[in-house]
Amino acid sequence: MAAPTCTKCHERPSVFHRAYSGERLCAPCFRSSIKERVQGAINRFRMLDHWSRVAVGVSGGKDSLTLLHILKEIEDETHGSDLIAITVDEGIAGYRDEAVGIAERACRRLGVEWRLVSFRDLFGRSMDEIAAEDRVLGACTFCGVLRRRALNEAAREAGADRLATGHTLDDMAQSVLLNLLRGDVGKMASLDPGGYTSPGFVRRIKPLCEVPERETALYAYLGGFELQSTPCPYAGEAMRGDARDFLNEMEARRPGTLFTTYNTALKLIPAAAAAVAMRTCRICGEPSVGDICRVCQLIDKK
């Protein structure tokens, strides 16, 4: 049986069915729709100014590479902003090694400046060393906090006024659920797709905030991107996996659940942001919501 015709161009056979919208899209129309959605989010949340210098966090995975390719295309056509890619080497043997090479090659093909920073240089130890130590918290807690600090420092040193990360709609919805489960509603402020400005903190934007993860995967596949295949050995420790499984099941049963959860966060963000007062950590001097930043709390807490 022949594939249904694309509901957008009405010419080519569809390759993807969006259950939450009812669309059936051919490959060109699908790729175009992702770019339009990213451009729409950038405009709606006022993520970029003309001639911004944008640091893009590039891990070597499907989400960050999709973001890099789309931003490169959009900036070449419209804003004219400078892009610089930043890859964080957490020091996870057999995992990050592969990704670093993929990120470097992708940036070389696109003509984007690329910088590499490492946990060892910034924090004096690798993620493998941290994971091997006696600790109460999961490896992903350490990794997430330290990686965010590493990206901010690298973006600041590069003179960037924006830091773009590859957080997808799935990531946003998962974070909403996790914050609620942990009773940490104040962290909703960090989910603002357009980010916020604070001394020492590079404004963090999330252009893929309204693109489901399965759609970034298809975008990367259709684009023929070289992608990382090795899974992180510590991913099983994260509570995020439970949130992902629950939301994926709900999305399969009731398409649109991810968008509903994400839109709930957008309603909560203003109140959460008003309750957050940024200050500087009394130990390291970096931006913090408390007297001591999360990095300094964790670095000696295993």
C-alpha positions in Angstrom: 0.0 0.0 0.0 1.4 3.4 -1.0 2.2 5.9 1.8 -0.4 8.7 2.4 0.3 12.0 0.7 1.9 14.8 2.6 -0.9 17.0 4.1 1.2 20.1 3.7 2.5 20.0 0.0 -0.1 17.5 -1.2 2.5 16.1 -3.6 5.1 13.8 -2.0 4.4 10.7 0.1 4.5 11.2 3.9 7.3 9.8 6.1 6.0 11.0 9.4 2.7 11.2 11.2 2.3 13.8 14.0 -0.4 12.2 16.2 -0.9 15.3 18.3 -1.7 17.5 15.2 -2.9 14.9 12.7 -0.3 16.1 10.1 1.3 13.6 7.7 4.6 15.1 6.3 7.0 14.3 3.6 10.7 14.6 4.4 11.2 18.2 3.0 8.0 19.5 4.6 8.9 17.8 7.9 12.4 19.4 8.0 10.9 22.7 7.0 8.3 22.5 9.8 11.0 21.9 12.4 13.0 24.9 11.3 9.8 27.0 11.3 9.0 25.8 14.9 12.4 26.7 16.1 12.3 30.1 14.4 8.8 30.7 16.0 10.1 29.9 19.4 13.1 32.2 18.9 10.8 35.1 17.9 8.1 34.4 20.5 10.5 34.3 23.5 12.8 37.0 22.0 15.8 34.7 22.3 18.1 36.5 20.0 19.1 40.0 19.0 20.7 41.0 15.7 24.5 40.4 15.9 24.3 38.3 19.1 27.2 36.0 19.8 25.6 32.6 20.5 27.4 29.8 22.2 25.8 26.4 21.4 26.2 23.5 23.7 27.1 20.6 21.4 27.3 17.1 23.0 27.4 15.0 19.8 23.9 13.7 20.3 20.9 14.1 18.0 19.4 17.1 19.9 22.4 19.3 20.1 23.5 18.6 16.5 19.9 19.3 15.2 20.1 22.6 17.1 23.5 23.5 15.7 22.4 22.8 12.1 19.2 24.7 12.4 20.7 27.7 14.2 23.5 27.9 11.6 20.9 27.9 8.8 18.7 30.5 10.5 21.6 32.8 11.4 23.0 32.7 7.9 19.6 33.7 6.6 18.4 36.2 9.2 19.9 37.4 12.4 23.6 37.3 11.3 24.7 36.2 14.7 28.1 34.6 15.4 27.9 31.0 16.5 30.5 29.2 18.6 30.1 25.5 19.6 31.1 24.4 23.1 31.6 20.7 24.0 32.0 19.6 27.6 34.2 16.6 28.2 33.0 15.2 31.5 35.6 12.5 31.5 33.5 9.4 30.9 35.6 6.7 29.2 34.3 5.2 26.1 31.3 7.5 26.0 32.4 11.1 25.8 35.5 10.2 23.7 33.2 9.2 20.8 31.0 12.3 21.2 33.9 14.8 21.2 35.1 13.6 17.8 31.6 13.7 16.4 31.1 17.3 17.7 34.4 18.5 16.3 33.8 17.0 12.9 30.3 18.5 12.7 31.6 22.0 13.5 34.3 21.7 11.0 31.9 20.7 8.2 29.6 23.7 9.1 32.4 26.2 9.5 31.5 26.9 13.2 34.2 27.7 15.8 34.5 24.9 18.3 35.9 24.8 21.8 36.3 22.0 24.2 36.3 22.3 28.0 36.7 19.5 30.5 35.7 18.6 34.1 39.3 17.8 34.9 40.5 21.2 34.0 37.7 23.1 35.7 37.0 20.9 38.8 40.2 18.8 39.1 38.5 15.5 38.5 36.7 13.5 35.9 33.1 12.2 36.1 34.5 8.7 36.2 36.5 9.6 39.3 33.6 11.3 40.9 31.3 8.3 40.2 33.9 5.9 41.8 34.0 7.8 45.1 31.7 7.2 48.0 28.7 9.4 47.4 25.1 9.8 48.5 23.8 11.5 45.4 23.5 10.0 41.9 26.2 10.6 39.3 23.7 12.5 37.1 23.2 15.1 39.8 26.9 15.8 39.9 27.2 15.7 36.1 24.3 18.0 35.4 25.4 20.7 37.9 29.0 20.7 36.8 28.1 20.6 33.1 25.9 23.7 33.5 28.7 25.5 35.2 31.2 24.4 32.6 29.0 25.6 29.8 28.4 29.0 31.4 32.1 29.6 32.1 33.1 28.6 28.5 30.3 30.8 27.0 31.4 33.7 29.2 35.0 33.3 28.3 34.1 33.2 24.6 32.3 36.5 24.9 28.9 35.1 24.2 25.7 36.9 25.2 23.5 33.8 24.7 24.0 30.1 25.5 21.8 27.8 23.4 21.1 24.3 24.7 19.4 21.4 23.0 16.6 21.0 25.4 13.6 19.5 23.6 9.9 19.5 24.5 10.5 16.1 26.2 13.2 17.6 28.4 11.0 20.5 29.3 8.1 18.3 30.3 10.3 16.0 32.2 11.8 18.8 34.2 8.3 20.1 35.0 7.3 16.7 36.4 10.6 16.2 38.3 10.4 19.7 40.0 6.9 18.9 41.1 7.8 15.5 42.4 10.7 17.0 44.3 8.6 19.8 45.6 11.0 22.3 44.1 8.6 24.7 42.3 11.2 27.5 42.5 13.3 25.7 39.8 10.5 26.3 37.3 12.2 29.7 36.7 15.1 28.0 35.0 12.7 26.5 32.4 12.0 29.9 30.8 12.8 29.1 27.1 14.0 32.7 26.6 16.2 32.7 29.6 17.1 35.6 31.8 20.0 38.0 32.3 22.0 38.1 35.5 25.6 39.3 36.3 28.1 36.5 35.5 25.4 34.3 34.0 25.2 34.0 30.2 21.5 34.1 29.2 20.5 30.5 28.4 18.0 29.9 25.6 16.2 26.7 24.5 15.3 27.0 20.8 14.1 23.3 20.6 11.7 23.8 23.5 8.6 23.0 21.4 10.2 20.2 19.3 9.5 16.6 20.6 12.6 14.5 20.9 11.4 11.9 18.4 11.2 14.7 15.9 14.8 15.8 16.5 15.8 12.2 16.0 14.0 12.0 12.6 15.5 15.4 11.6 19.0 14.1 12.4 18.3 10.9 10.5 17.0 12.6 7.4 19.9 15.0 7.5 22.4 12.1 7.6 24.1 13.4 10.7 26.9 11.3 12.3 25.5 10.6 15.8 26.8 9.1 19.0 25.7 5.5 19.5 27.2 4.7 22.9 24.8 5.3 25.9 26.0 7.0 29.0 26.9 4.3 31.6 25.4 6.4 34.4 22.1 7.2 32.9 20.3 4.4 34.8 20.9 6.3 38.1 18.8 9.3 37.1 15.2 9.8 38.3 14.7 11.6 34.9 14.4 8.1 33.3 11.3 7.4 35.3 9.7 10.7 34.4 10.6 10.0 30.7 8.9 6.6 30.8 5.8 8.0 32.4 5.4 10.9 30.0 6.1 8.7 27.0 3.4 6.3 28.0 1.0 9.2 28.5 1.9 10.8 25.2 1.3 7.5 23.4 -2.1 7.1 25.1 -3.1 10.8 24.9 -1.2 12.7 22.2 -0.5 16.3 23.3 0.4 15.4 26.9 4.0 16.8 26.5 2.7 20.1 25.2 0.1 20.4 28.0 2.8 19.8 30.6 5.1 22.3 29.0 2.4 24.9 28.7 1.7 24.4 32.4 5.3 25.4 33.1 5.0 28.5 31.1 2.1 29.6 33.3 4.2 28.9 36.5 7.5 30.5 35.4 6.7 34.2 36.1 5.7 33.5 39.7 8.7 31.2 40.2 11.1 33.8 38.6 9.8 36.5 40.9 10.7 34.4 44.0 14.3 33.9 42.8 17.0 36.4 43.8 20.3 35.8 42.2 23.5 36.5 44.2 27.1 35.4 44.2 28.5 32.4 45.9 30.6 33.4 48.9 33.1 30.6 48.1 33.7 30.8 44.3 32.1 34.1 43.4 29.9 32.5 40.7 26.2 33.3 40.2 24.0 31.5 42.7 20.5 31.5 44.1 21.9 30.7 47.6 24.8 31.8 49.8 26.7 28.8 48.5 26.3 27.7 44.9 25.3 24.1 44.0 28.8 23.4 42.5 30.5 24.2 45.8 27.9 22.3 47.7 28.6 19.2 45.6 32.3 19.3 44.9 33.1 18.0 48.4 29.9 16.1 49.0 30.0 12.6 47.7 
